[in-house]
Amino acid sequence: MSEEQERLAGTMQGASLRWVKRDQLHITLVFIGEVPDERATRIVEAMRVPLMHPAFTFALGGIGAFPPRGAPRALWIGVKTGADEIVRVQFETAGRLETLGVERERRPFSPHLTLARWRDSRPSDRPRASHGEPVTIATVSTNAVTLFQSRVSSAGSTYTRLVECPLGVSRPGD
């Protein structure tokens, strides 16, 4: 992925992009937000239990920007194949966390990997953020969902791994 970030940085010169560090690239399934310590402990314990979904592979490809109109704020790469699997894992994860008071996102889940964020942007930055037919950039095999704690500072976000929730438990009838 860092090669794709370098390629894009070359094509988007002049844009005020802050690139996500390679070791911080991730697909957010559920944004939990700030929670009290007691609830955080219950969330960590809940995520120790394996998800009822087998391990799978997905491919990344296709560049875009959020929001869909106006000045872009985030540059992302989409999920070219395997998106249905990610959506199912997200749905199961969100359902589990909802029982602990984590509100479900109201917008439809759109699996993507954020590559960079604009410090400031103009609507004219948008055409430079996309290119033709999606090409597969990377293929990823996944067998777990990781719960991270994030801390935001002026230097950017830092992530601490709290627990890995394994995939691989088959659903009845599989």
N, C-alpha and C positions, 0 to 999 in steps of 0.2 A: 504494500500500500504506500510506503514512503516513496517508491518510484513514481507512482501515480500523482502523489502530492507534488513532487518535483516537476513533473511534466506540466501539471496544471499551473504551478507557480510561474513557469515560463510563459504560458499563454495568457496569464491574468496579471501581467506586470502593470503596476500603477494602481491596482485595487488594494485597499487597506485591509488585507486579510491577515488574521492571526491563525496560523496552522495548528491543528491538534497534534500533539507529540505522538510519535509512533506507539509508544507503550501505553497511551491513553485512548487509543481508538477502540470504540465499542458500539454496539447497537443497544440503545436503551429500550428495554421492554416495558418497564413501569418506572415512572419518576415518583419517588415516595415523598420527597421533601423533608423538612425538618420535623422530627418527632421526639417526644420525651424519651429518656433512657429506658423506662420500663417497657414502652411499646417497641422501641428498637430491639430490645432483648427478645421479645416475643416474635418479632419479624425474623430475626436471625434464626431462632429455633425453628420457625415454620419453614424456612428455606433450607434447612438441613434434610428435610424429607424429600426423597426423589420425586420428580415429576412423572406423571403417567404418560410419557411420550418417549418414543425411541430416539436414540442419537440419529443425526442426519447431516447432510452436506448441503451447502448453499453456495451460489456464485454471486459475486458482486460485479456490477457493471451499470453504466448509465449515470451521467452527472446531472445534477439539478440544484435548485436553490429554494430555500424557504424564506419568507412566505411565497406563495405562488404568484403574487402580483406586487408591483411596487418595488421599492428598494429591498434587495435581498439582505438577509441577516446571516444565513448559514449556507455553506456549500456542502453538498452531500453526494455520496455515491449510493445508488440504489441496489436492491437485491434483484438480480436478473432471474435466477432460478432458486427454488426452495423457499420463496416468500410465504407460501401457504403453511409450510412447516413452522416458520418463525411466528406467524400469526397465531397458530394453534398453541404454541408454547407461551406466547404473550398472553393469550386468553386464559390459559390455565394459571399462569403466574399471577395475573391481575385478580382472578377469582379468589385465589388463596389469600392474597394480601387484602382484598376487600373485606374478608371476614375479620381482619385485624384493624379495620377502620381506615385503610388506605383507599381513598376515593378513586374510582375508575376514571380515566381520561374520557371526556365526552366526544372528542374528535376521533374519527376512525384511525386505527393504528396503521402506520405506513412504515414498514421496516426500512431503515437506511443507516448509513454510517456517516456521521458528520466528519468532514475533512478539515474544515476551516470555518471561522466566523469573521464577518466584516466588522471592523471597528466603526466605520461609517461607510455608507454605500449610497449609490444613486440607482434609479431604475435602469440607467444605461449600463450598469455592471452586469445585468442579467444575461444578455446574449453571449457574453464571454464565459458564462458559467455552464453552458451546455454545448454538446456537440453530437451530431448525427446519431446513427444507430448504435445502441449500447453494445460495447465490446466487453467480453468477460475480462475483468482485471485480476480477480483472484477467486479461488475456490477454497472454501473453509469447511472443515469437518468439525462438528461440535457435539460434545457429549455431556455438557453441563451448562447451567446458568450461574453466573457469578453475581453475588450481591456486593456492591461497592458502597462505601461511604465516600462522599465527595465533600471537599472543603474548598470554598472559593476565596481567593485572595487577589490582591492587585497583580500578583505574579501569575495568575491563572489558577485553574482547578488542580487539586491533587486528589488522587483516588487511593483508598485503602481497601484491600480485599477483606471482606468480613466472613464470607462463607460461599462454598460452591454447592449448588443444588444439582445433583446428578440427573441426567436423562438416561433413558434406557429401560425403564420399567414399561413393559408393554401394556396396552389397554386390553381389557377383556375382549376376546374375539379376534385379536390380531395374531 
